[in-house]
C-alpha cells in the first residue's frame, strides 16, 4: 500500500497550475479505477508542498467541507472559476494527465 501512496503523491505532484484531477482519475491513471477511495487515503497527511488543493471529486465538487473555503480560494487564485452550484467545470479544468 505504501508504494501505491507514493505513486499517488507522485502523480498528484504533476497536476499543473490551474488544472484539477479527481480521485477516480488518479486511480485509473495508476491502473485501478476502483481505488479512488485509497487515493483519498493517500492524500491524508500528504506533504504540504503537494498541490492537494487540485484534487476534487469526479463531479467537480470539493471533497472536504473542513477545507473547502481554503481550497476554493487557492483554486480561484490559479484562475479556476466555479459554477453557480459551487462545482468546477471538469470539462474545462480537468488535467488530461501525461504519464
C-alpha positions as CSV (number, residue, x, y, z in Angstrom):
1,X,0.0,0.0,0.0
2,X,2.9,2.3,0.8
3,X,4.2,2.2,-2.8
4,X,0.7,3.0,-4.0
5,X,0.6,6.0,-1.8
6,X,3.9,7.1,-3.2
7,X,2.7,6.7,-6.7
8,X,-0.4,8.7,-5.9
9,X,1.6,11.5,-4.4
10,X,4.0,11.5,-7.4
11,X,1.1,11.8,-9.8
12,X,-0.6,14.5,-7.9
13,X,2.6,16.5,-7.8
14,X,2.4,16.7,-11.6
15,X,-1.1,18.3,-11.8
16,X,-0.4,21.6,-13.4
17,X,-1.3,25.1,-12.3
18,X,-5.0,25.9,-12.9
19,X,-5.9,22.2,-13.5
20,X,-7.6,19.7,-11.3
21,X,-7.9,15.9,-11.1
22,X,-10.4,13.6,-9.5
23,X,-9.6,10.7,-7.1
24,X,-11.0,8.2,-9.6
25,X,-9.0,9.7,-12.4
26,X,-5.8,9.3,-10.4
27,X,-6.7,5.7,-9.5
28,X,-7.4,5.0,-13.2
29,X,-4.1,6.5,-14.3
30,X,-2.4,4.2,-11.8
31,X,-4.2,1.2,-13.3
32,X,-7.2,0.6,-10.9
33,X,-10.2,2.9,-11.1
34,X,-11.8,1.1,-8.1
35,X,-9.1,2.5,-5.8
36,X,-10.4,6.1,-5.8
37,X,-11.1,5.9,-2.0
38,X,-7.5,4.7,-1.5
39,X,-6.3,7.7,-3.4
40,X,-8.2,9.8,-0.9
41,X,-6.4,8.0,2.0
42,X,-3.1,8.6,0.3
43,X,-3.9,12.3,0.3
44,X,-4.5,12.5,4.0
45,X,-1.4,13.8,5.7
46,X,0.3,14.5,2.4
47,X,3.3,16.8,2.4
48,X,2.3,20.5,2.4
49,X,4.1,21.2,-0.9
50,X,1.9,18.7,-2.7
51,X,-0.8,20.5,-4.7
52,X,-3.6,18.8,-2.6
53,X,-6.0,21.6,-3.5
54,X,-6.1,20.5,-7.1
55,X,-7.8,17.2,-6.1
56,X,-11.6,17.3,-6.4
57,X,-14.5,14.8,-6.7
58,X,-15.5,13.5,-10.1
59,X,-18.4,15.9,-10.3
60,X,-16.1,18.9,-9.7
61,X,-17.2,19.4,-6.1
62,X,-14.7,20.0,-3.3
63,X,-14.1,16.8,-1.2
64,X,-13.6,18.1,2.3
65,X,-16.0,20.6,3.9
66,X,-13.5,21.5,6.5
67,X,-11.0,22.8,3.9
68,X,-13.5,23.8,1.2
69,X,-13.1,27.5,1.8
70,X,-9.3,27.4,1.7
71,X,-9.3,25.0,-1.3
72,X,-11.7,27.2,-3.2
73,X,-9.6,30.3,-2.6
74,X,-6.4,28.6,-3.7
75,X,-8.1,27.3,-6.9
76,X,-9.5,30.8,-7.6
77,X,-6.1,32.3,-7.2
78,X,-5.0,30.0,-10.0
79,X,-7.8,31.3,-12.2
80,X,-10.3,28.5,-11.8
81,X,-13.8,29.7,-12.0
82,X,-16.6,27.9,-10.0
83,X,-20.0,27.3,-11.4
84,X,-23.2,28.6,-9.7
85,X,-23.6,25.3,-8.0
86,X,-20.2,25.6,-6.4
87,X,-18.6,22.9,-8.5
88,X,-15.7,23.2,-11.0
89,X,-16.4,22.7,-14.7
90,X,-14.5,19.4,-15.1
91,X,-14.5,19.6,-18.9
92,X,-12.7,22.9,-18.8
93,X,-10.3,22.4,-15.9
94,X,-9.6,18.6,-15.7
95,X,-5.9,17.6,-16.2
96,X,-5.6,15.3,-19.2
97,X,-2.6,13.7,-17.5
98,X,0.6,12.7,-19.1
99,X,2.3,9.7,-17.6
